[in-house]
Amino acid sequence: MSKTLDVTRQTCGRYVVETCLRPDGAVFLRTPNIFPVSARNWHGPYDTMDAAITDFLDRTAIPKITRKKLSSLLSVVERFGTMDGVK
C-alpha cells in the first residue's frame, strides 16, 4: 500500500503510527514499530482520520483499575473460592 499512496507518519500516544488516505477517502492505519509483529498490519478502512486515531488510542490504552475495584474483585474470588482450577 505504501508504494502507491502517500503515507503520513506521526506520534500517537506512546507509538509512531502511519496513516494512509486513499483517493476514495478511506483511511488506513498501522504501527510499524509495535510488538507483536502481527500488529503491524494495516487496520481499516476508517471513514475519517479522527476515527482511525480514536480507534488506535482505544485499542492501545493502558487499562486503569482503582484500588477499590481491585479489592472488590479479589473479595469475590475469595468468597467463591476456586473456579475452574483458578483461585
ABEGO torsion letter per residue (X at the ends): XAAABBBBBBBBEABBBBBBBBAAGBBBBBBAABOBAAAABBBOBBABAAAAAAAAAAAABBBBBBAAAAAAAAAAAAAAEBBGGBX
